[in-house]
Amino acid sequence: REGGVGGGGGADYVMLSEDDALMCGGHLGDVSKAIVAARAVDPAWSMLRTSIGFIGIVIPRADAGALGDFLEAYYQSKPPDILLIEWVHGGWPGSVRATAAAAQDGQPRVGENQNLGKGGQVGQGGGAPPPRMHFVATRNGFEHIGAVSSLRRTGLSHTPACGAALTSFLWAMERFGKTARCAEIGIVPCDRVAY
């Protein structure tokens, strides 16, 4: 089997990060535990956030090409770390939600015989949860050591320490309820009811 992103072999998941982040001690084991927990809730999950911004983002390897196409198509609209939430929850062409809707209509998936092109009309996602769940680790797994961040333009004046709760550092649609109930499992939501 061939390896590499999009190839026939290699890892099932890809972790994305910024170049100004350090993984907290012991976090790799937490990521593995979180992946197992996410698969138990939704075997087709789309994203696992283990820190803020574009740091510690885990996606199924099969989605790497689609996320890359999405980021390439819209990088002039918003910074990549902010585009992640649009990829999961937004209604933009190439997003998880739009791709699922197109699949129901028999349209090809973005990245499969289709070119998004540059720019395009940007829309808003609906109020329903995305067709493939995304998860957030209950504790921060990376230290952001950079001085420059697009998140600071949103009012975030500091970043969470290793092991700190992520809840107050997330977008509204990532602030899942019942986080205390999910603490032992390590991800929120920890079941479909909490979504």
For each residue, the residues with C-beta under 8 A, 3 or more apart:
1: 7 8 9
2: 7 8 9
3: 7 8 9 10
4: 7 9 10
5: 10 14 61 64 65
6: 61 64 65
7: 1 2 3 4 10
8: 1 2 3
9: 1 2 3 4
10: 3 4 5 7 61
11: 14 61
12: 60 61
13: 35 58 59 60 61
14: 5 11 58 59 60 61 64
15: 31 56 57 58
16: 54 56 57 58 59
17: 21 51 54 55 56 57 142
18: 21 53 54 55 81 144 146
19: 146
20: 144 145 146
21: 17 18 51 55 56 142 143 144 145 146
22: 142 143 145
23: 27 28 56 141 142
24: 27 140 141 142 143 162 163
25: 162
26: 29 30
27: 23 24 30 31 50 56 141 142 162
28: 23 31 32
29: 26 32 33
30: 26 27 33 34 50 137 139 141 186
31: 15 27 28 34 35 48 50 56 58 137 141
32: 28 29 35 36
33: 29 30 36 37 186
34: 30 31 37 38 48 50 58 135 137 186 187
35: 13 31 32 38 39 48 58
36: 32 33 39 40
37: 33 34 40 41 135 185 186 187 190
38: 34 35 41 42 45 48 133 135 187
39: 35 36 42 43 45
40: 36 37
41: 37 38 45 133 135 187 189 190 191 192
42: 38 39 45 132 133 192
43: 39
44: 132
45: 38 39 41 42 48 60 132 133 134 135
46: 59 60 63 88 96 130 132 133 134
47: 57 58 59 84 87 88 134 135
48: 31 34 35 38 45 57 58 59 134 135 136 137 187
49: 56 57 58 84 134 135 136 137 166 170 174
50: 27 30 31 34 55 56 57 58 137 140 141 142
51: 17 21 55 56 137 140 141 142 144 160 166
52: 55 81 140 144 151 156 159 160 166 169 170
53: 18 81 144 149 150 151
54: 16 17 18 57 80 81 84
55: 17 18 21 50 51 52 81 142 144
56: 15 16 17 21 23 27 31 49 50 51 137 141 142
57: 15 16 17 47 48 49 50 54 84
58: 13 14 15 16 31 34 35 47 48 49 50
59: 13 14 16 46 47 48 63 64 67
60: 12 13 14 45 46 63
61: 5 6 10 11 12 13 14 64
62:
63: 46 59 60 66 67
64: 5 6 14 59 61 67 68
65: 5 6 68 69 111
66: 63 69 70 94 99 109 110 111
67: 59 63 64 70 71 87
68: 64 65 71 72 111
69: 65 66 72 73 94 110 111 116
70: 66 67 73 74 83 86 87 92 94 95 110 116
71: 67 68 74 75 80 83 87
72: 68 69 75 116
73: 69 70 93 94 116 117 118 119 120
74: 70 71 77 78 83 86 92 94 120 122
75: 71 72 78 79 80 83
76: 118 119
77: 74 83 119 122
78: 74 75 82 83 86
79: 75 82 83 150
80: 54 71 75 83 84
81: 18 52 53 54 55 84 149 150 151
82: 78 79 85 86 150 151 154
83: 70 71 74 75 77 78 79 80 86 87
84: 47 49 54 57 80 81 87 88
85: 82 88 89 90 171 173 174
86: 70 74 78 82 83 89 90 92 95 122 125
87: 47 67 70 71 83 84 90 92 94 95 96
88: 46 47 84 85 95 96 97 130 134
89: 85 86 95 96 97 125 130 134 173
90: 85 86 87 95 97 98 123 124 125
91: 95 97 98 123 124 125 126
92: 70 74 86 87 95 98 120 122 123 125
93: 73 98 110 116 120
94: 66 69 70 73 74 87 98 99 110 111 116
95: 70 86 87 88 89 90 91 92 98 99 125
96: 46 87 88 89 99 100 130 131 132 134
97: 88 89 90 91 100 101 125 126 130 131
98: 90 91 92 93 94 95 101 102 110
99: 66 94 95 96 102 103 109 110
100: 96 97 103 104 130 131 132
101: 97 98 104 105 131
102: 98 99 105 107 108 109 110
103: 99 100 106 107 109
104: 100 101
105: 101 102
106: 103
107: 102 103
108: 102 112 113 114
109: 66 99 102 103 112 114
110: 66 69 70 93 94 98 99 102 114 116
111: 65 66 68 69 94 114
112: 108 109
113: 108
114: 108 109 110 111
115:
116: 69 70 72 73 93 94 110 120
117: 73 120
118: 73 76
119: 73 76 77
120: 73 74 92 93 116 117
121:
122: 74 77 86 92
123: 90 91 92
124: 90 91
125: 86 89 90 91 92 95 97 130
126: 91 97
127:
128:
129: 133 195
130: 46 88 89 96 97 100 125 133 134
131: 96 97 100 101
132: 42 44 45 46 96 100
133: 38 41 42 45 46 129 130 189 192 195
134: 45 46 47 48 49 88 89 96 130 174
135: 34 37 38 41 45 47 48 49 187 188 189
136: 48 49 166 170 174 176 187 188
137: 30 31 34 48 49 50 51 56 140 141 166 186 187
138: 165 166 179 182 183 185 186 187 188
139: 30 163 164 165 166 186
140: 24 50 51 52 137 160 161 162 163 164 165 166 169
141: 23 24 27 30 31 50 51 56 137 162
142: 17 21 22 23 24 27 50 51 55 56 162
143: 21 22 24 159 161 162
144: 18 20 21 51 52 53 55 149 159
145: 20 21 22
146: 18 19 20 21 149
147:
148: 152
149: 53 81 144 146 152 153 156 159
150: 53 79 81 82 153 154
151: 52 53 81 82 154 156 159
152: 148 149 155 156 157
153: 149 150
154: 82 150 151
155: 152
156: 52 149 151 152 159 169
157: 152
158:
159: 52 143 144 149 151 156 169
160: 51 52 140 164 165 166 169
161: 140 143 164
162: 24 25 27 140 141 142 143
163: 24 139 140
164: 139 140 160 161
165: 138 139 140 160 168 179
166: 49 51 52 136 137 138 139 140 160 169 170
167: 170 175 179
168: 165
169: 52 140 156 159 160 166
170: 49 52 136 166 167 174 175
171: 85 174 175
172: 175
173: 85 89
174: 49 85 134 136 170 171
175: 167 170 171 172
176: 136 179 182 188 189 194 195
177: 194
178: 181 182 188 189 190 194
179: 138 165 167 176 182 183 188
180: 183
181: 178 190 194
182: 138 176 178 179 185 186 187 188 189 190 194
183: 138 179 180 186
184:
185: 37 138 182 190
186: 30 33 34 37 137 138 139 182 183
187: 34 37 38 41 48 135 136 137 138 182 190
188: 135 136 138 176 178 179 182 194
189: 41 133 135 176 178 182 192 193 194 195
190: 37 41 178 181 182 185 187 194
191: 41 194
192: 41 42 133 189 195
193: 189
194: 176 177 178 181 182 188 189 190 191
195: 129 133 176 189 192
